Amino acid sequence: MPGPAVPEASPDPAEAERRRRARAARLLGETMPSTTSDETGPGWGRDNDTSRDAEMRRDVPPHHG
């Protein structure tokens, strides 16, 4: 009868890191969006709304969320 399963030791640090990240992604899910707001159209100022309210929303400092 075989003993308890032991994780395979990887001599390559890059492989160990890849495995660690893959395990974390399986357990925690994706923590970062694949596209950030500055990569989208409105993030680059392509918002067609020219109202004063829209301007105020765009000009909010980053620390104000």
PyMOL Python script that loads the backbone (N, CA, C, O; Angstrom):
from pymol import cmd

cmd.read_pdbstr("""\
ATOM      1  N   MET A   1       0.851  -1.185   0.000  1.00  0.00           N
ATOM      2  CA  MET A   1       0.000   0.000   0.000  1.00  0.00           C
ATOM      3  C   MET A   1       0.893   1.243   0.000  1.00  0.00           C
ATOM      4  O   MET A   1       1.788   1.361   0.837  1.00  0.00           O
ATOM      5  N   PRO A   2       0.651   2.182  -0.946  1.00  0.00           N
ATOM      6  CA  PRO A   2       1.496   3.377  -1.022  1.00  0.00           C
ATOM      7  C   PRO A   2       1.263   4.306   0.163  1.00  0.00           C
ATOM      8  O   PRO A   2       0.189   4.320   0.765  1.00  0.00           O
ATOM      9  N   GLY A   3       2.292   5.077   0.477  1.00  0.00           N
ATOM     10  CA  GLY A   3       2.218   6.042   1.575  1.00  0.00           C
ATOM     11  C   GLY A   3       1.447   7.279   1.154  1.00  0.00           C
ATOM     12  O   GLY A   3       0.901   7.320   0.052  1.00  0.00           O
ATOM     13  N   PRO A   4       1.394   8.295   2.019  1.00  0.00           N
ATOM     14  CA  PRO A   4       0.673   9.530   1.701  1.00  0.00           C
ATOM     15  C   PRO A   4       1.327  10.241   0.511  1.00  0.00           C
ATOM     16  O   PRO A   4       2.535  10.149   0.294  1.00  0.00           O
ATOM     17  N   ALA A   5       0.503  10.939  -0.236  1.00  0.00           N
ATOM     18  CA  ALA A   5       0.996  11.669  -1.405  1.00  0.00           C
ATOM     19  C   ALA A   5       1.861  12.832  -0.950  1.00  0.00           C
ATOM     20  O   ALA A   5       1.473  13.625  -0.093  1.00  0.00           O
ATOM     21  N   VAL A   6       3.032  12.912  -1.540  1.00  0.00           N
ATOM     22  CA  VAL A   6       3.964  13.994  -1.235  1.00  0.00           C
ATOM     23  C   VAL A   6       4.082  14.857  -2.478  1.00  0.00           C
ATOM     24  O   VAL A   6       4.306  14.334  -3.569  1.00  0.00           O
ATOM     25  N   PRO A   7       3.933  16.188  -2.335  1.00  0.00           N
ATOM     26  CA  PRO A   7       4.056  17.040  -3.512  1.00  0.00           C
ATOM     27  C   PRO A   7       5.423  16.860  -4.144  1.00  0.00           C
ATOM     28  O   PRO A   7       6.432  16.727  -3.452  1.00  0.00           O
ATOM     29  N   GLU A   8       5.441  16.857  -5.467  1.00  0.00           N
ATOM     30  CA  GLU A   8       6.687  16.685  -6.190  1.00  0.00           C
ATOM     31  C   GLU A   8       7.562  17.911  -5.991  1.00  0.00           C
ATOM     32  O   GLU A   8       7.131  19.034  -6.253  1.00  0.00           O
ATOM     33  N   ALA A   9       8.788  17.701  -5.530  1.00  0.00           N
ATOM     34  CA  ALA A   9       9.721  18.803  -5.330  1.00  0.00           C
ATOM     35  C   ALA A   9      10.283  19.218  -6.684  1.00  0.00           C
ATOM     36  O   ALA A   9      10.687  18.373  -7.482  1.00  0.00           O
ATOM     37  N   SER A  10      10.304  20.499  -6.931  1.00  0.00           N
ATOM     38  CA  SER A  10      10.801  21.014  -8.196  1.00  0.00           C
ATOM     39  C   SER A  10      12.123  21.721  -7.953  1.00  0.00           C
ATOM     40  O   SER A  10      12.175  22.677  -7.179  1.00  0.00           O
ATOM     41  N   PRO A  11      13.198  21.269  -8.600  1.00  0.00           N
ATOM     42  CA  PRO A  11      14.483  21.928  -8.393  1.00  0.00           C
ATOM     43  C   PRO A  11      14.542  23.304  -9.047  1.00  0.00           C
ATOM     44  O   PRO A  11      15.380  24.126  -8.678  1.00  0.00           O
ATOM     45  N   ASP A  12      13.672  23.563 -10.004  1.00  0.00           N
ATOM     46  CA  ASP A  12      13.663  24.838 -10.722  1.00  0.00           C
ATOM     47  C   ASP A  12      12.821  25.850  -9.941  1.00  0.00           C
ATOM     48  O   ASP A  12      11.619  25.641  -9.774  1.00  0.00           O
ATOM     49  N   PRO A  13      13.425  26.943  -9.460  1.00  0.00           N
ATOM     50  CA  PRO A  13      12.651  27.950  -8.703  1.00  0.00           C
ATOM     51  C   PRO A  13      11.520  28.570  -9.518  1.00  0.00           C
ATOM     52  O   PRO A  13      10.464  28.882  -8.967  1.00  0.00           O
ATOM     53  N   ALA A  14      11.723  28.752 -10.821  1.00  0.00           N
ATOM     54  CA  ALA A  14      10.673  29.338 -11.658  1.00  0.00           C
ATOM     55  C   ALA A  14       9.474  28.397 -11.740  1.00  0.00           C
ATOM     56  O   ALA A  14       8.326  28.841 -11.707  1.00  0.00           O
ATOM     57  N   GLU A  15       9.743  27.097 -11.847  1.00  0.00           N
ATOM     58  CA  GLU A  15       8.662  26.107 -11.896  1.00  0.00           C
ATOM     59  C   GLU A  15       7.916  26.068 -10.563  1.00  0.00           C
ATOM     60  O   GLU A  15       6.689  25.969 -10.535  1.00  0.00           O
ATOM     61  N   ALA A  16       8.659  26.147  -9.462  1.00  0.00           N
ATOM     62  CA  ALA A  16       8.036  26.161  -8.137  1.00  0.00           C
ATOM     63  C   ALA A  16       7.133  27.389  -7.989  1.00  0.00           C
ATOM     64  O   ALA A  16       6.032  27.293  -7.447  1.00  0.00           O
ATOM     65  N   GLU A  17       7.601  28.538  -8.471  1.00  0.00           N
ATOM     66  CA  GLU A  17       6.798  29.763  -8.393  1.00  0.00           C
ATOM     67  C   GLU A  17       5.555  29.644  -9.263  1.00  0.00           C
ATOM     68  O   GLU A  17       4.470  30.059  -8.855  1.00  0.00           O
ATOM     69  N   ARG A  18       5.703  29.081 -10.455  1.00  0.00           N
ATOM     70  CA  ARG A  18       4.546  28.891 -11.346  1.00  0.00           C
ATOM     71  C   ARG A  18       3.510  27.998 -10.686  1.00  0.00           C
ATOM     72  O   ARG A  18       2.314  28.287 -10.736  1.00  0.00           O
ATOM     73  N   ARG A  19       3.965  26.910 -10.066  1.00  0.00           N
ATOM     74  CA  ARG A  19       3.035  26.011  -9.372  1.00  0.00           C
ATOM     75  C   ARG A  19       2.349  26.710  -8.198  1.00  0.00           C
ATOM     76  O   ARG A  19       1.153  26.531  -7.967  1.00  0.00           O
ATOM     77  N   ARG A  20       3.130  27.513  -7.454  1.00  0.00           N
ATOM     78  CA  ARG A  20       2.559  28.234  -6.309  1.00  0.00           C
ATOM     79  C   ARG A  20       1.483  29.212  -6.782  1.00  0.00           C
ATOM     80  O   ARG A  20       0.415  29.306  -6.178  1.00  0.00           O
ATOM     81  N   ARG A  21       1.769  29.938  -7.866  1.00  0.00           N
ATOM     82  CA  ARG A  21       0.792  30.894  -8.396  1.00  0.00           C
ATOM     83  C   ARG A  21      -0.450  30.192  -8.949  1.00  0.00           C
ATOM     84  O   ARG A  21      -1.569  30.674  -8.779  1.00  0.00           O
ATOM     85  N   ALA A  22      -0.244  29.053  -9.611  1.00  0.00           N
ATOM     86  CA  ALA A  22      -1.381  28.304 -10.150  1.00  0.00           C
ATOM     87  C   ALA A  22      -2.268  27.805  -9.008  1.00  0.00           C
ATOM     88  O   ALA A  22      -3.494  27.863  -9.099  1.00  0.00           O
ATOM     89  N   ARG A  23      -1.648  27.318  -7.942  1.00  0.00           N
ATOM     90  CA  ARG A  23      -2.429  26.840  -6.785  1.00  0.00           C
ATOM     91  C   ARG A  23      -3.192  28.003  -6.147  1.00  0.00           C
ATOM     92  O   ARG A  23      -4.367  27.863  -5.804  1.00  0.00           O
ATOM     93  N   ALA A  24      -2.528  29.145  -5.987  1.00  0.00           N
ATOM     94  CA  ALA A  24      -3.195  30.315  -5.407  1.00  0.00           C
ATOM     95  C   ALA A  24      -4.370  30.749  -6.276  1.00  0.00           C
ATOM     96  O   ALA A  24      -5.424  31.111  -5.752  1.00  0.00           O
ATOM     97  N   ALA A  25      -4.203  30.717  -7.597  1.00  0.00           N
ATOM     98  CA  ALA A  25      -5.286  31.107  -8.498  1.00  0.00           C
ATOM     99  C   ALA A  25      -6.461  30.145  -8.382  1.00  0.00           C
ATOM    100  O   ALA A  25      -7.615  30.569  -8.435  1.00  0.00           O
ATOM    101  N   ARG A  26      -6.177  28.848  -8.223  1.00  0.00           N
ATOM    102  CA  ARG A  26      -7.264  27.872  -8.054  1.00  0.00           C
ATOM    103  C   ARG A  26      -8.015  28.116  -6.741  1.00  0.00           C
ATOM    104  O   ARG A  26      -9.241  28.018  -6.691  1.00  0.00           O
ATOM    105  N   LEU A  27      -7.273  28.430  -5.689  1.00  0.00           N
ATOM    106  CA  LEU A  27      -7.894  28.614  -4.379  1.00  0.00           C
ATOM    107  C   LEU A  27      -8.603  29.959  -4.246  1.00  0.00           C
ATOM    108  O   LEU A  27      -9.702  30.032  -3.696  1.00  0.00           O
ATOM    109  N   LEU A  28      -7.983  31.009  -4.744  1.00  0.00           N
ATOM    110  CA  LEU A  28      -8.496  32.361  -4.525  1.00  0.00           C
ATOM    111  C   LEU A  28      -9.249  32.940  -5.703  1.00  0.00           C
ATOM    112  O   LEU A  28      -9.977  33.921  -5.552  1.00  0.00           O
ATOM    113  N   GLY A  29      -9.088  32.355  -6.859  1.00  0.00           N
ATOM    114  CA  GLY A  29      -9.698  32.924  -8.049  1.00  0.00           C
ATOM    115  C   GLY A  29      -8.839  34.037  -8.591  1.00  0.00           C
ATOM    116  O   GLY A  29      -7.797  34.365  -8.024  1.00  0.00           O
ATOM    117  N   GLU A  30      -9.269  34.606  -9.670  1.00  0.00           N
ATOM    118  CA  GLU A  30      -8.515  35.686 -10.299  1.00  0.00           C
ATOM    119  C   GLU A  30      -8.672  36.941  -9.457  1.00  0.00           C
ATOM    120  O   GLU A  30      -9.791  37.398  -9.223  1.00  0.00           O
ATOM    121  N   THR A  31      -7.555  37.504  -8.998  1.00  0.00           N
ATOM    122  CA  THR A  31      -7.628  38.685  -8.144  1.00  0.00           C
ATOM    123  C   THR A  31      -7.481  39.977  -8.924  1.00  0.00           C
ATOM    124  O   THR A  31      -7.930  41.028  -8.468  1.00  0.00           O
ATOM    125  N   MET A  32      -6.863  39.916 -10.087  1.00  0.00           N
ATOM    126  CA  MET A  32      -6.692  41.113 -10.894  1.00  0.00           C
ATOM    127  C   MET A  32      -7.531  40.993 -12.169  1.00  0.00           C
ATOM    128  O   MET A  32      -7.549  39.935 -12.799  1.00  0.00           O
ATOM    129  N   PRO A  33      -8.213  42.050 -12.546  1.00  0.00           N
ATOM    130  CA  PRO A  33      -8.974  41.978 -13.789  1.00  0.00           C
ATOM    131  C   PRO A  33      -8.023  41.862 -14.972  1.00  0.00           C
ATOM    132  O   PRO A  33      -6.898  42.357 -14.917  1.00  0.00           O
ATOM    133  N   SER A  34      -8.463  41.218 -16.030  1.00  0.00           N
ATOM    134  CA  SER A  34      -7.590  41.074 -17.199  1.00  0.00           C
ATOM    135  C   SER A  34      -7.431  42.394 -17.938  1.00  0.00           C
ATOM    136  O   SER A  34      -6.430  42.592 -18.627  1.00  0.00           O
ATOM    137  N   THR A  35      -8.388  43.295 -17.812  1.00  0.00           N
ATOM    138  CA  THR A  35      -8.308  44.614 -18.432  1.00  0.00           C
ATOM    139  C   THR A  35      -8.590  45.662 -17.368  1.00  0.00           C
ATOM    140  O   THR A  35      -9.617  45.610 -16.692  1.00  0.00           O
ATOM    141  N   THR A  36      -7.685  46.602 -17.222  1.00  0.00           N
ATOM    142  CA  THR A  36      -7.879  47.652 -16.232  1.00  0.00           C
ATOM    143  C   THR A  36      -8.636  48.818 -16.848  1.00  0.00           C
ATOM    144  O   THR A  36      -8.770  48.901 -18.069  1.00  0.00           O
ATOM    145  N   SER A  37      -9.127  49.710 -16.013  1.00  0.00           N
ATOM    146  CA  SER A  37      -9.951  50.812 -16.501  1.00  0.00           C
ATOM    147  C   SER A  37      -9.183  51.757 -17.416  1.00  0.00           C
ATOM    148  O   SER A  37      -9.780  52.374 -18.298  1.00  0.00           O
ATOM    149  N   ASP A  38      -7.863  51.884 -17.225  1.00  0.00           N
ATOM    150  CA  ASP A  38      -7.118  52.783 -18.107  1.00  0.00           C
ATOM    151  C   ASP A  38      -6.824  52.167 -19.469  1.00  0.00           C
ATOM    152  O   ASP A  38      -6.313  52.852 -20.355  1.00  0.00           O
ATOM    153  N   GLU A  39      -7.137  50.887 -19.653  1.00  0.00           N
ATOM    154  CA  GLU A  39      -6.970  50.239 -20.949  1.00  0.00           C
ATOM    155  C   GLU A  39      -8.255  50.242 -21.773  1.00  0.00           C
ATOM    156  O   GLU A  39      -8.260  49.775 -22.912  1.00  0.00           O
ATOM    157  N   THR A  40      -9.322  50.754 -21.218  1.00  0.00           N
ATOM    158  CA  THR A  40     -10.596  50.781 -21.917  1.00  0.00           C
ATOM    159  C   THR A  40     -10.814  52.150 -22.558  1.00  0.00           C
ATOM    160  O   THR A  40     -10.100  53.106 -22.257  1.00  0.00           O
ATOM    161  N   GLY A  41     -11.793  52.231 -23.432  1.00  0.00           N
ATOM    162  CA  GLY A  41     -12.096  53.493 -24.105  1.00  0.00           C
ATOM    163  C   GLY A  41     -12.322  54.650 -23.160  1.00  0.00           C
ATOM    164  O   GLY A  41     -11.652  55.675 -23.287  1.00  0.00           O
ATOM    165  N   PRO A  42     -13.252  54.529 -22.203  1.00  0.00           N
ATOM    166  CA  PRO A  42     -13.493  55.647 -21.291  1.00  0.00           C
ATOM    167  C   PRO A  42     -12.276  55.977 -20.436  1.00  0.00           C
ATOM    168  O   PRO A  42     -12.118  57.120 -20.007  1.00  0.00           O
ATOM    169  N   GLY A  43     -11.417  55.000 -20.182  1.00  0.00           N
ATOM    170  CA  GLY A  43     -10.213  55.255 -19.403  1.00  0.00           C
ATOM    171  C   GLY A  43      -9.235  56.166 -20.117  1.00  0.00           C
ATOM    172  O   GLY A  43      -8.394  56.797 -19.476  1.00  0.00           O
ATOM    173  N   TRP A  44      -9.333  56.244 -21.428  1.00  0.00           N
ATOM    174  CA  TRP A  44      -8.451  57.103 -22.210  1.00  0.00           C
ATOM    175  C   TRP A  44      -9.164  58.369 -22.656  1.00  0.00           C
ATOM    176  O   TRP A  44      -8.735  59.013 -23.614  1.00  0.00           O
ATOM    177  N   GLY A  45     -10.231  58.733 -21.987  1.00  0.00           N
ATOM    178  CA  GLY A  45     -10.906  59.985 -22.286  1.00  0.00           C
ATOM    179  C   GLY A  45     -11.832  59.920 -23.478  1.00  0.00           C
ATOM    180  O   GLY A  45     -12.152  60.958 -24.058  1.00  0.00           O
ATOM    181  N   ARG A  46     -12.270  58.750 -23.858  1.00  0.00           N
ATOM    182  CA  ARG A  46     -13.171  58.615 -25.004  1.00  0.00           C
ATOM    183  C   ARG A  46     -14.636  58.612 -24.583  1.00  0.00           C
ATOM    184  O   ARG A  46     -15.508  58.158 -25.324  1.00  0.00           O
ATOM    185  N   ASP A  47     -14.886  59.113 -23.411  1.00  0.00           N
ATOM    186  CA  ASP A  47     -16.255  59.168 -22.914  1.00  0.00           C
ATOM    187  C   ASP A  47     -16.992  60.263 -23.675  1.00  0.00           C
ATOM    188  O   ASP A  47     -16.526  61.400 -23.738  1.00  0.00           O
ATOM    189  N   ASN A  48     -18.130  59.927 -24.247  1.00  0.00           N
ATOM    190  CA  ASN A  48     -18.888  60.885 -25.048  1.00  0.00           C
ATOM    191  C   ASN A  48     -19.753  61.818 -24.210  1.00  0.00           C
ATOM    192  O   ASN A  48     -20.298  62.793 -24.727  1.00  0.00           O
ATOM    193  N   ASP A  49     -19.882  61.525 -22.924  1.00  0.00           N
ATOM    194  CA  ASP A  49     -20.700  62.360 -22.044  1.00  0.00           C
ATOM    195  C   ASP A  49     -19.930  63.645 -21.732  1.00  0.00           C
ATOM    196  O   ASP A  49     -18.880  63.601 -21.091  1.00  0.00           O
ATOM    197  N   THR A  50     -20.445  64.771 -22.179  1.00  0.00           N
ATOM    198  CA  THR A  50     -19.752  66.050 -21.979  1.00  0.00           C
ATOM    199  C   THR A  50     -20.399  66.899 -20.894  1.00  0.00           C
ATOM    200  O   THR A  50     -20.081  68.080 -20.763  1.00  0.00           O
ATOM    201  N   SER A  51     -21.303  66.311 -20.115  1.00  0.00           N
ATOM    202  CA  SER A  51     -21.977  67.087 -19.071  1.00  0.00           C
ATOM    203  C   SER A  51     -20.988  67.449 -17.957  1.00  0.00           C
ATOM    204  O   SER A  51     -19.936  66.826 -17.817  1.00  0.00           O
ATOM    205  N   ARG A  52     -21.342  68.445 -17.188  1.00  0.00           N
ATOM    206  CA  ARG A  52     -20.497  68.891 -16.068  1.00  0.00           C
ATOM    207  C   ARG A  52     -20.366  67.779 -15.024  1.00  0.00           C
ATOM    208  O   ARG A  52     -19.301  67.621 -14.427  1.00  0.00           O
ATOM    209  N   ASP A  53     -21.419  67.018 -14.801  1.00  0.00           N
ATOM    210  CA  ASP A  53     -21.352  65.907 -13.845  1.00  0.00           C
ATOM    211  C   ASP A  53     -20.323  64.869 -14.286  1.00  0.00           C
ATOM    212  O   ASP A  53     -19.545  64.374 -13.470  1.00  0.00           O
ATOM    213  N   ALA A  54     -20.322  64.543 -15.573  1.00  0.00           N
ATOM    214  CA  ALA A  54     -19.356  63.572 -16.089  1.00  0.00           C
ATOM    215  C   ALA A  54     -17.934  64.106 -15.940  1.00  0.00           C
ATOM    216  O   ALA A  54     -17.018  63.354 -15.608  1.00  0.00           O
ATOM    217  N   GLU A  55     -17.754  65.386 -16.180  1.00  0.00           N
ATOM    218  CA  GLU A  55     -16.426  65.993 -16.024  1.00  0.00           C
ATOM    219  C   GLU A  55     -15.959  65.899 -14.570  1.00  0.00           C
ATOM    220  O   GLU A  55     -14.796  65.589 -14.312  1.00  0.00           O
ATOM    221  N   MET A  56     -16.851  66.161 -13.629  1.00  0.00           N
ATOM    222  CA  MET A  56     -16.501  66.071 -12.212  1.00  0.00           C
ATOM    223  C   MET A  56     -16.144  64.628 -11.828  1.00  0.00           C
ATOM    224  O   MET A  56     -15.217  64.410 -11.049  1.00  0.00           O
ATOM    225  N   ARG A  57     -16.872  63.646 -12.369  1.00  0.00           N
ATOM    226  CA  ARG A  57     -16.563  62.237 -12.069  1.00  0.00           C
ATOM    227  C   ARG A  57     -15.198  61.849 -12.629  1.00  0.00           C
ATOM    228  O   ARG A  57     -14.466  61.090 -11.994  1.00  0.00           O
ATOM    229  N   ARG A  58     -14.848  62.354 -13.803  1.00  0.00           N
ATOM    230  CA  ARG A  58     -13.548  62.033 -14.403  1.00  0.00           C
ATOM    231  C   ARG A  58     -12.394  62.676 -13.647  1.00  0.00           C
ATOM    232  O   ARG A  58     -11.294  62.125 -13.623  1.00  0.00           O
ATOM    233  N   ASP A  59     -12.626  63.834 -13.029  1.00  0.00           N
ATOM    234  CA  ASP A  59     -11.563  64.577 -12.389  1.00  0.00           C
ATOM    235  C   ASP A  59     -11.380  64.269 -10.903  1.00  0.00           C
ATOM    236  O   ASP A  59     -10.738  65.041 -10.190  1.00  0.00           O
ATOM    237  N   VAL A  60     -11.924  63.173 -10.435  1.00  0.00           N
ATOM    238  CA  VAL A  60     -11.781  62.785  -9.040  1.00  0.00           C
ATOM    239  C   VAL A  60     -10.348  62.276  -8.807  1.00  0.00           C
ATOM    240  O   VAL A  60      -9.876  61.423  -9.559  1.00  0.00           O
ATOM    241  N   PRO A  61      -9.662  62.775  -7.797  1.00  0.00           N
ATOM    242  CA  PRO A  61      -8.312  62.278  -7.506  1.00  0.00           C
ATOM    243  C   PRO A  61      -8.341  60.777  -7.169  1.00  0.00           C
ATOM    244  O   PRO A  61      -9.343  60.286  -6.649  1.00  0.00           O
ATOM    245  N   PRO A  62      -7.273  60.056  -7.453  1.00  0.00           N
ATOM    246  CA  PRO A  62      -7.246  58.606  -7.236  1.00  0.00           C
ATOM    247  C   PRO A  62      -7.536  58.201  -5.792  1.00  0.00           C
ATOM    248  O   PRO A  62      -8.162  57.167  -5.561  1.00  0.00           O
ATOM    249  N   HIS A  63      -7.099  58.986  -4.831  1.00  0.00           N
ATOM    250  CA  HIS A  63      -7.314  58.595  -3.434  1.00  0.00           C
ATOM    251  C   HIS A  63      -8.764  58.799  -2.982  1.00  0.00           C
ATOM    252  O   HIS A  63      -9.111  58.429  -1.860  1.00  0.00           O
ATOM    253  N   HIS A  64      -9.602  59.369  -3.818  1.00  0.00           N
ATOM    254  CA  HIS A  64     -11.020  59.535  -3.493  1.00  0.00           C
ATOM    255  C   HIS A  64     -11.871  58.410  -4.078  1.00  0.00           C
ATOM    256  O   HIS A  64     -13.086  58.380  -3.884  1.00  0.00           O
ATOM    257  N   GLY A  65     -11.231  57.488  -4.791  1.00  0.00           N
ATOM    258  CA  GLY A  65     -11.908  56.301  -5.317  1.00  0.00           C
ATOM    259  C   GLY A  65     -12.829  56.597  -6.392  1.00  0.00           C
ATOM    260  O   GLY A  65     -13.466  55.690  -6.927  1.00  0.00           O
TER     261      GLY A  65
END
""", "prot")
cmd.dss("prot")
cmd.show_as("cartoon", "prot")
cmd.util.cbc("prot")
cmd.orient("prot")
